[in-house]
Amino acid sequence: MIGAGPYGLSVAAHLRAAGVPVRIFGEVMDSWRHAMATGMFLKSTPDATDLSAPEPGGRLADFRKVRGESELTELTPIPCDVFVRYGQWFQKRYVGDVEPAKVAGVDRDPGAPGFVVGLDDGRQLTAAAVVVATGLNGLAYLPKELLRLTPEGPAAGALVSHTSHHSDLSQYAGQRIAVIGGGQSALESSALLHEAGAHVEVLVRERRVLWGSVPRLDRPWPQRLAQPASPLGTGWTLAAICEAPGGVRLLPAAARLLLFRRALGPSGGWWLRDRVEGVVPVRTSCRVIRAEASGSTARLEITRPGGSERLVVDHVLAATGYRLDIDALAFLAPALRRGIVCVPRSKAPQLSSTFETTVPGLYITGSLAAPMFGPMMRFVAGTEYAAARIARDASRWVVAP
Ligand SMILES: Cc1cc2nc3c(=O)[nH]c(=O)nc-3n(C[C@H](O)[C@H](O)[C@H](O)COP(=O)(O)OP(=O)(O)OC[C@H]3O[C@@H](n4cnc5c(N)ncnc54)[C@H](O)[C@@H]3O)c2cc1C
């Protein structure tokens, strides 16, 4: 098992419950501790934030109850640190040992069916099956216009960085920062930067910023019928996607990719609106067409409907999302990667109904599975569908002693 985030822990919990010998590599809830800024909240609601346990009692609500903490409702955004503590509790309760080593290589075992797994400390082991649950690690996307600011690659110290490089935005206090993007990451980062004393401006491609609406706990039935609730929001399309990820997999590839790209556009959580609107300057309908370093500053050329403008800042924070690209999983040996057939017109893996790639015994879950099973796999809510299926199928590779 490569990865100990929500997906890795959920699959591992099911494997351990089934008595399958499994070793789990990765840092528990790593992305939530190190790739998200302090002070962030989850956009998803408590009901959509449960890991998948092999028996009742492992939901976020159960964790809160056991710890004597108050119940969360749709009207209480979940702080990231609550979710991290929930993941750690889940790991102790359902998973047990997790090895914090990084997997540096996975290749076919030349001497037997299965795989050779190399760790970054030089150790090697063999495995009958491998499950990849590395989330968005290594998949951060930086538009080519920004690459000139960072010939050495984006990093916290460079003129441009990606939101996933930061766990503390207060280092930018007093500096001029351009945040590129119009989704939750951009908007929440801009609020945190502003609150830390930075001079922030958000540059958004879309004509306007979209905000989620304040949830109503007591929706009358006609409204519930017209706009059914789902872990991803309200509406029939989202409800269908969440109800039947297996059905999504059977759609033609072009339809699945369309769903993947369009079903959930960029928007900000309802609870964030007051911290951004009228507080942080936001330029909409604008596109950065050139970015150049000038001494210790970044000069941006921006086009807007009325013409072009320039902006000089001390740092550019790219909240420009992630690209699903199997080639970015550098730990997979090139020959192994070549054996993984991708969804047409994408670099995401084609997967069986049990998340197995076209390399027998190699499974991929989480965001990389979204072009097959739909947008729910981009979120914690997808663990319920994925975990038991993968665990059941992967256990068939284990030869009884
Ligand atoms: C800013 C932000 C906010 C988000 N908010 C929400 C939200 O509110 N609700 C929601 O449902 N989803 C949210 N998401 C999506 C979120 O990433 C996923 O829902 C969830 O974390 C996916 O879990 P995962 O297990 O696939 O990956 P991750 O949580 O990213 O876990 C990856 C694991 O892989 C390990 N790993 C990586 N590389 C290696 C390696 N080479 N060897 C060993 N281990 C490795 C890491 O240590 C880690 O344990 C958000 C994402 C971002 C970026």
The ligand as an SDF file (V2000), in Angstrom:
LIG
                    3D

 53 58  0  0  0  0  0  0  0  0999 V2000
   -6.2370   22.5000   -0.6450 C   0  0  0  0  0  0  0  0  0  0  0  0
   -7.0460   21.2420   -0.7680 C   0  0  0  0  0  0  0  0  0  0  0  0
   -8.2490   21.1390   -0.0830 C   0  0  0  0  0  0  0  0  0  0  0  0
   -9.0060   19.9800   -0.1790 C   0  0  0  0  0  0  0  0  0  0  0  0
  -10.1860   19.9070    0.5050 N   0  0  0  0  0  0  0  0  0  0  0  0
  -10.9320   18.7780    0.4310 C   0  0  0  0  0  0  0  0  0  0  0  0
  -12.1550   18.6630    1.1710 C   0  0  0  0  0  0  0  0  0  0  0  0
  -12.6120   19.5830    1.8270 O   0  0  0  0  0  0  0  0  0  0  0  0
  -12.8240   17.4900    1.0880 N   0  0  0  0  0  0  0  0  0  0  0  0
  -12.3840   16.4290    0.3620 C   0  0  0  0  0  0  0  0  0  0  0  0
  -13.0390   15.3910    0.3670 O   0  0  0  0  0  0  0  0  0  0  0  0
  -11.2340   16.5190   -0.3500 N   0  0  0  0  0  0  0  0  0  0  0  0
  -10.5070   17.6500   -0.3400 C   0  0  0  0  0  0  0  0  0  0  0  0
   -9.3450   17.7490   -1.0560 N   0  0  0  0  0  0  0  0  0  0  0  0
   -8.9280   16.6190   -1.8910 C   0  0  0  0  0  0  0  0  0  0  0  0
   -8.0370   15.7130   -1.0480 C   0  0  0  0  0  0  0  0  0  0  0  0
   -6.7400   15.7860   -1.5270 O   0  0  0  0  0  0  0  0  0  0  0  0
   -8.5260   14.3090   -1.1170 C   0  0  0  0  0  0  0  0  0  0  0  0
   -9.8720   14.2240   -0.8250 O   0  0  0  0  0  0  0  0  0  0  0  0
   -7.8020   13.3280   -0.1670 C   0  0  0  0  0  0  0  0  0  0  0  0
   -6.7290   13.8510    0.5640 O   0  0  0  0  0  0  0  0  0  0  0  0
   -7.2850   12.2500   -1.0460 C   0  0  0  0  0  0  0  0  0  0  0  0
   -6.7140   11.2780   -0.2630 O   0  0  0  0  0  0  0  0  0  0  0  0
   -5.5480   10.3560   -0.8120 P   0  0  0  0  0  0  0  0  0  0  0  0
   -5.3770    9.2900    0.2060 O   0  0  0  0  0  0  0  0  0  0  0  0
   -5.8290    9.9590   -2.2040 O   0  0  0  0  0  0  0  0  0  0  0  0
   -4.2680   11.3090   -0.9120 O   0  0  0  0  0  0  0  0  0  0  0  0
   -3.4800   12.1420    0.1840 P   0  0  0  0  0  0  0  0  0  0  0  0
   -4.3430   12.5730    1.2960 O   0  0  0  0  0  0  0  0  0  0  0  0
   -2.7760   13.1970   -0.5690 O   0  0  0  0  0  0  0  0  0  0  0  0
   -2.3960   11.1060    0.7650 O   0  0  0  0  0  0  0  0  0  0  0  0
   -1.2900   10.7200    0.0030 C   0  0  0  0  0  0  0  0  0  0  0  0
   -0.4500    9.7730    0.8090 C   0  0  0  0  0  0  0  0  0  0  0  0
    0.5570    9.2460   -0.0580 O   0  0  0  0  0  0  0  0  0  0  0  0
    1.8080    9.2690    0.6030 C   0  0  0  0  0  0  0  0  0  0  0  0
    2.8500    9.2570   -0.4310 N   0  0  0  0  0  0  0  0  0  0  0  0
    3.0060   10.0670   -1.4810 C   0  0  0  0  0  0  0  0  0  0  0  0
    4.0710    9.6830   -2.2300 N   0  0  0  0  0  0  0  0  0  0  0  0
    4.5760    8.5890   -1.6150 C   0  0  0  0  0  0  0  0  0  0  0  0
    5.6620    7.7240   -1.8790 C   0  0  0  0  0  0  0  0  0  0  0  0
    6.4700    7.8830   -2.9340 N   0  0  0  0  0  0  0  0  0  0  0  0
    5.8970    6.6980   -1.0190 N   0  0  0  0  0  0  0  0  0  0  0  0
    5.1050    6.4960    0.0630 C   0  0  0  0  0  0  0  0  0  0  0  0
    4.0510    7.2800    0.3400 N   0  0  0  0  0  0  0  0  0  0  0  0
    3.7970    8.3110   -0.4760 C   0  0  0  0  0  0  0  0  0  0  0  0
    1.7480   10.4890    1.4850 C   0  0  0  0  0  0  0  0  0  0  0  0
    2.7090   10.4010    2.5380 O   0  0  0  0  0  0  0  0  0  0  0  0
    0.3060   10.3930    1.9790 C   0  0  0  0  0  0  0  0  0  0  0  0
    0.2560    9.5130    3.0710 O   0  0  0  0  0  0  0  0  0  0  0  0
   -8.5520   18.8950   -0.9780 C   0  0  0  0  0  0  0  0  0  0  0  0
   -7.3490   19.0060   -1.6670 C   0  0  0  0  0  0  0  0  0  0  0  0
   -6.6050   20.1630   -1.5800 C   0  0  0  0  0  0  0  0  0  0  0  0
   -5.3180   20.2490   -2.3420 C   0  0  0  0  0  0  0  0  0  0  0  0
  1  2  1  0
  2  3  1  0
  2 52  2  0
  3  4  2  0
  4  5  1  0
  4 50  1  0
  5  6  2  0
  6  7  1  0
  6 13  1  0
  7  8  2  0
  7  9  1  0
  9 10  1  0
 10 11  2  0
 10 12  1  0
 12 13  2  0
 13 14  1  0
 14 15  1  0
 14 50  1  0
 15 16  1  0
 16 17  1  0
 16 18  1  0
 18 19  1  0
 18 20  1  0
 20 21  1  0
 20 22  1  0
 22 23  1  0
 23 24  1  0
 24 25  2  0
 24 26  1  0
 24 27  1  0
 27 28  1  0
 28 29  2  0
 28 30  1  0
 28 31  1  0
 31 32  1  0
 32 33  1  0
 33 34  1  0
 33 48  1  0
 34 35  1  0
 35 36  1  0
 35 46  1  0
 36 37  1  0
 36 45  1  0
 37 38  2  0
 38 39  1  0
 39 40  1  0
 39 45  2  0
 40 41  1  0
 40 42  2  0
 42 43  1  0
 43 44  2  0
 44 45  1  0
 46 47  1  0
 46 48  1  0
 48 49  1  0
 50 51  2  0
 51 52  1  0
 52 53  1  0
M  END
$$$$
